Structures are given as C-alpha cells and as structure tokens.
Amino acid sequence: MEEEIILEGVIEDIVYQNKENWYTVCVLDNKGEPISCVGTMPEVYEGENLQVIGIWCTHHIYGKQLKVSTFNKSLPQTVQGIEKYLASGLIKGIGAKTAHKIVARFGTDTLKIIEQEPLKLTQIRGISKDKASKISEAYHSQYEFREVIIGLEEFGINPTYAIKIYKLYKDKTFNIIKSNPYILIEDIIGIGFNKADEIAKKIGIEDNDPNRIKSGILFVLNKFANNGHTYVPKDILNKECQILLNGDKDLIENAFLSLSFDNKIIVKVIDDNTIIFLTYLYYGELNIATKLLSLKNGYNPSKELLPKILNYENEIKTIEHELNIKLVEEQKQAILSSLTNGVTVITGGPGTGKTTTINALLEVLKECDCTFSLAAPTGRAAKRISETTAEQAQTIHRLLEIGYVQDSKKQIFNKDENNPLEVDVLILDEVSMIDVVLMNAVLKALFEGQRLILIGDADQLPSVGAGNVLKDIIQSNQIQTIRLKQIFRQATKSAIINNAHRINKGEYPISNEKDTDFFFMNKSIQQEIQHIIPDLILNRVPKYQRVNALKDIQVLSPMRKGLLGTIELNTILQQILNPSQKHKPEKEYRTTTFRVGDKVMQIKNNYNIPWKIFAKNKMVIDEGVGVFNGDCGIISNINSDVIEVMFEDCKIVDYEFNQLDELELAYAITIHKSQGSEYPVVIIPIHSGPPMLFSRNLLYTAITRAKKMVIGIGLQETMCRMIDNNQEIERYSNLKRHLEIISEQLLC
Ligand SMILES: Nc1ncnc2c1ncn2[C@@H]1O[C@H](COP(=O)(O)OP(=O)(O)OP(=O)(O)O)[C@@H](O)[C@H]1O
C-alpha cells in the first residue's frame, strides 16, 4: 500500500470544481511549493487553509498530484487570504472588487464582521442593508454545510455521500441520522445495510435497536431477491437474520410483525409453511397473474378478424407462398393461437423456428390490419429481432417510456394503466430474461382486448432479477402455450444447434468434426488456458472466420473469480488486446484501469444517465437517457472529468469518475451477463468450479449465444459433469400458484 501523507497550505488556485459532486482539482501553496491536489473536496475556496491527507499518484497528462482522501480546512488568517477567499465566488454578491473593498476596510476582522455584525458592511459603498444580510446568510449556509460534512466524516461518511445526505435532509441531517441511520438505506443510493450498520455503531446505536433488526430483515430479503427469489421460507429467513444481526428470536419475530404492519413485507402460510415476501414482489406476481388472466379472458376476436380466423387455412397458404416456406403444424398453431387468444406463449430451443413463426405471424397481423409492437428485454435482443424481422423492435424500457427520476432508486414508466400502449398486439421476445418487476410494468400498460405474445426458450437461465416468470407461466398450464420442437434441416447443419439440443436432453456434444462450428480443446492447466485464449482471439479464430477480434469474439466464463474467471481474464486480455501506450489516456478506478479502446460493459440498469448520438459533423441527432445492464461498448475518450463510452448502437455516454462502479471491462463476461445476447464466436473456459453453478442450463445458455463458432477450452470431464448436473437451483416464486388459484376462482 502506498503511504498516506499529510500536507498543509493555502489554496492558491481552484483549477476545476464540479459543484454537483464536488470533485475538485486545486493548487495548494505548501511553504512556497505548489502542490496539485485532486479529490472530493466540498466547499473549498481559494484563500482557505487546507490540511490534506492523501497519496501521491502520477497522471499521464498532469504529472505528479496528491489524491486526497480526507481534508480539514480552516478559515484564512491573512488579509490576502481573506480577500482571495471572499473573491472566490463563495458568497453570492461578492466579486473581486467588493472583496477588495471589504477587506481594505475591515482587514483580518472581515469574516467576524460578516458572521456577527453584517450591518457594518453597509459602510462600504454599493452594499445595501439587503445585500449585507444576503451576504451574511450565504456565509452562514456554507458554514452549516461545512459543519455537516465534517460531522458526518466522524461517522465514517465520506464527502461524496455527505453531500447527497445534506442535499436531502438539509439542517435536519444530524437529527435524522442520529435517530435512525438505517433510513439512509432507503434514501441514499449506494448506502446499504452494512454501511448504515457501520454508521450506527459509530453513533452508539445498540445491536438490539428495532430499526436495525427491521433493516437487517429487509436486507436479507433483498439479498434473496437479488438471487432471483420472490419470497423466502420463514425458517430460512430467521436463520439468516440471526447470523447477520446477532439478534434474539423474539426481537426478530417482533420486527416481522412491525414490518408486516408497515406493509413492507407480506407473510403468507402456504401448505403449512410460512413464507415471507417483500411487498412489491408479492403484489408484482399477483398483478401479473391477475392481468394475464384478464387479458386471456377479456379478448374476443373482432368482427373484422373473425372471417380471417375462419378462413385461416387459406390465409396461412398465402403467407407460406409469400415467405416461400411450408409451416409445420406447431407453427400454424402458434399463429392461430396468437389470433384467437388474449395471451399466447411460444417456446422452443435454438433452430426450432421461433423467428420464422414471428415473421409469418407479422404477415398475418398486417393482413388483418392489426397494429403491433415488438420488444425485448435488452438492447441487443431488440436489435437482433429488428434484423431478423425487418420490423422496428425496441427495448421494453423504451417501449414503456422509462422516466427520468433524479437521485431516486425508483424507476418510473410513462406507459401504464392511465397511459396504455396503443397497439392491438404486443410481441415480446427473450421472455426468459424478464423478471417480475418488468413483466408487471408491461402488463400495467396493457388493457383487456389487447393481445400479448410471449416468445422465449424456457431452458435458458432464468432472469437475473427476481421471479421465474416464463417457466411459472408455462408450468401453470393456464396460458395457451405452443412448444416448437422440430429442429429444421437448415438448423441441423449447425453443430452448435445440434449440440445445444443434445445438451438440453442430457447428451454430450459432438465436437471437432470436419467442417464443424463446435470445438473443444482439452487442456488441464489453467495457466495454459489463460495463454491460449488471447492467441485464439488474436490469431487463430480470425484466420478461420472473418471476424473482428474485439467485437465479434466473446469470452464467456462461468465465474467472476479464479484463474479463468472474468476478473483475471479481463486483466490478461486487456494487456494483450489493448496494452498501455504512452499517449493512450487511462483512468484507474479501484482495482481496474480503464483505457481508451477498452471493451466495457454496463453492469446495472441506470435509467437516468444521458446518452447522445452524433452525426459525422458532430451534430447531435438523437438523445435520451438510460443505459442498461449488459450493454457493451468501447471507451472512446478519457479526459480529466469523464470516461466517454460509445455503445454498440452508437450512443455516446459520459461516465463521471464516481459512476465507474457501473462499468466493467468486457473482454470476458459471465455467462449470466450474456443472456439475450448473441455473438459470432464464443469462447468458453470450462475447468473447475462449484457444482451449484456448473449446471446444464449454464452451459446451454453459453453455447446458444454463438452464431458461427463455439470453442470450449478446458476439461472435457467438467463439461460432461455440467451436462449431468440438471439440478436447477430452486427459485422461490409464487406466480404459478397465483395463476392456478385465480383461474380456479374465476371458474367458480
Ligand atoms: N417450417 C419450416 N420449414 C423449413 N425450414 C424452416 C421452417 N421454419 C424455420 N425453418 C428454418 O429453420 C432455421 C431456424 O429457424 P428460426 O431462425 O426461425 O429458429 P429460431 O427458433 O428463431 O432459432 P434461434 O433461437 O436459434 O434464433 C432457419 O434456417 C429457418 O429458415
């Protein structure tokens, strides 16, 4: 670890200051020697005395500078210091000229006068009574802000969070935090239970504090939700909470009651088991079930559509003629169901004709003058469906017109029950990736009489977010589901597709045959695999296939950690594919170095971040907000403020440095993150890892991402073990049950 040093001096110059996050670059006069300091330094002004603690670092353009982690400041003592301080823009209404006049009059007493006897300022020409009191007010409010920042620092809250907290609570900051620091979890993005708990300890809040116990329970429930569960059995939740909170059982039981009373959790007894939901997930699943059944039951084909349905066989013949294809029975059923039912699910593995069915269906819909929208959960999936259907498709977020919610964890969709989608039919692709929250939002924007068609492969990994939406819908048997099973001749030529189906059935893949697109390289030493992967990307694959090494070849690893995990592989691949060069800008952030030319991925949904698309002449031709989990791009520029990323759809996004925890290098990504994406070539290191993770559907998902070539590399026996491991990790979800129960109630 580099050694922290302490320096003191007067701020000579504020070179740069971002007033939103207070990222500051300033020059400190340290006994006559100018020192460049950078870091989050709220409300520092020229002329002030600063004591800074930080480490030395070297910026590739600006040279040696002190990266400040903590600072203290005191008011300037000298006449020159005070004048500089006042002239710095700190107080509205005082510029350089007025500052000079005030200091010339009051000398080193200036600040005391402003604070305690502001009326004396009226002795100076040009300062009225009103202006004098405004100057005093501005001085006080910045003083209060500074006190809060310093006070919060004592609770272990760094200036970045302190600013956000002060902005929200203002002069009530201390009262609110001292009485319940756990409130920060709900109010401040980036503060979770562990951080709030640390703050609480510093304040002296006891372990048995009811707010702590309640927050701990919600924290555990959220942890389960992040792993895909919509509820947790009470006995499991109890155990986890006792470990986390060291709390006694009665206190936890009381907290359950209190949370339930406050409508934060829902407690249900199902088949003698008590299960606990976060409220939004309980109602999310309930609303999905209710709405799906109301769409199912509320749809009656219109007078215009009925003759087409009756004359369906002829309609199909026309479409077959137009598309020059003979649809199989299942495909025809899928189309008929989409015309006659309010909700239809079309599911099948790769190459079973899903896209062809959508294409035929779109023709029928156009024939019938039905309006439709096509959407998918990720930008990549939407782009793919646009390409294969030649119809405009968009992300579900865009379709629902996601709103801009500043400084809030909540997402808002403009399309909802009050402002529904105005189409006859909504077609959603890659539904296996849709979680409860998103499906609920989609269904809110539909009304009885509209039709919903859900397309997906239920054998893919389930959604990253909570719920098991597609599987629950299919397994409930309450929604018309068409299973496409036939693998078409065209598709059977591909070893990737054949092997995907073999794996899905529990059979081992056939690899390395002549003219195949499916390879497996048996290698047992992980370090050797680390060397081979870059060679494959740079040399061997581009010789065999016409592909762009950076864009078209994707390494998909089962894990983040370990020698073949994404973290290690990204470091190696970055060194080889985009090495450090003298004039290539880079930015270190935590353990990652981001460099111009790097392939990166957004790792969480950010609904607020602005993007722009530029024409060649640098004119903005489109702009909006939102970059989503899994979106990939290339770093196109780095300057002293931001990292600029160009995403695959030419959207340019500026990341401020404090947003960099949303970005990761993406030379290698996890299989989970690859869901819904397709790449020409996929390289999958398969060596060793936890059996829970190394499952059949993980391998199936990885392989079905590839269009032209799959290269597995590692231990064949591990791959076989993955195929044998069909134990899907149980997801606690309740949608299937809701669908069954509500259907039964509707029948009664
Ligand atoms: N009825 C059919 N008769 C003959 N060939 C068909 C038929 N339906 C689809 N195909 C062909 O089968 C291949 C796979 O079809 P399609 O792309 O529609 O499947 P998919 O399920 O969307 O595949 P993936 O999930 O891999 O994208 C294509 O070459 C398509 O032209």
PDBQT file of the ligand as one rigid body, heavy atoms in Angstrom, charges set to zero:
ROOT
HETATM    1  N1  LIG A 801     -41.417 -24.576 -41.459  1.00  0.00    +0.000 N 
HETATM    2  C1  LIG A 801     -40.146 -24.556 -41.799  1.00  0.00    +0.000 A 
HETATM    3  N2  LIG A 801     -39.707 -25.304 -42.844  1.00  0.00    +0.000 NA
HETATM    4  C2  LIG A 801     -38.411 -25.299 -43.193  1.00  0.00    +0.000 A 
HETATM    5  N3  LIG A 801     -37.452 -24.584 -42.594  1.00  0.00    +0.000 NA
HETATM    6  C3  LIG A 801     -37.836 -23.819 -41.552  1.00  0.00    +0.000 A 
HETATM    7  C4  LIG A 801     -39.171 -23.752 -41.096  1.00  0.00    +0.000 A 
HETATM    8  N4  LIG A 801     -39.236 -22.930 -40.052  1.00  0.00    +0.000 NA
HETATM    9  C5  LIG A 801     -37.974 -22.489 -39.841  1.00  0.00    +0.000 A 
HETATM   10  N5  LIG A 801     -37.142 -23.012 -40.747  1.00  0.00    +0.000 N 
HETATM   11  C6  LIG A 801     -35.687 -22.781 -40.858  1.00  0.00    +0.000 C 
HETATM   12  O1  LIG A 801     -35.049 -23.271 -39.685  1.00  0.00    +0.000 OA
HETATM   13  C7  LIG A 801     -33.970 -22.431 -39.314  1.00  0.00    +0.000 C 
HETATM   14  C8  LIG A 801     -34.206 -21.964 -37.866  1.00  0.00    +0.000 C 
HETATM   15  O2  LIG A 801     -35.388 -21.187 -37.789  1.00  0.00    +0.000 OA
HETATM   16  P1  LIG A 801     -35.530 -19.891 -36.899  1.00  0.00    +0.000 P 
HETATM   17  O3  LIG A 801     -34.363 -18.994 -37.095  1.00  0.00    +0.000 OA
HETATM   18  O4  LIG A 801     -36.881 -19.357 -37.135  1.00  0.00    +0.000 OA
HETATM   19  O5  LIG A 801     -35.443 -20.572 -35.476  1.00  0.00    +0.000 OA
HETATM   20  P2  LIG A 801     -35.292 -19.903 -34.039  1.00  0.00    +0.000 P 
HETATM   21  O6  LIG A 801     -36.069 -20.778 -33.121  1.00  0.00    +0.000 OA
HETATM   22  O7  LIG A 801     -35.679 -18.483 -34.085  1.00  0.00    +0.000 OA
HETATM   23  O8  LIG A 801     -33.756 -20.060 -33.810  1.00  0.00    +0.000 OA
HETATM   24  P3  LIG A 801     -32.816 -19.276 -32.762  1.00  0.00    +0.000 P 
HETATM   25  O9  LIG A 801     -33.468 -19.387 -31.429  1.00  0.00    +0.000 OA
HETATM   26  O10 LIG A 801     -31.546 -20.055 -32.876  1.00  0.00    +0.000 OA
HETATM   27  O11 LIG A 801     -32.703 -17.875 -33.285  1.00  0.00    +0.000 OA
HETATM   28  C9  LIG A 801     -33.950 -21.285 -40.287  1.00  0.00    +0.000 C 
HETATM   29  O12 LIG A 801     -32.991 -21.566 -41.268  1.00  0.00    +0.000 OA
HETATM   30  C10 LIG A 801     -35.355 -21.315 -40.889  1.00  0.00    +0.000 C 
HETATM   31  O13 LIG A 801     -35.360 -20.830 -42.217  1.00  0.00    +0.000 OA
ENDROOT
TORSDOF 0
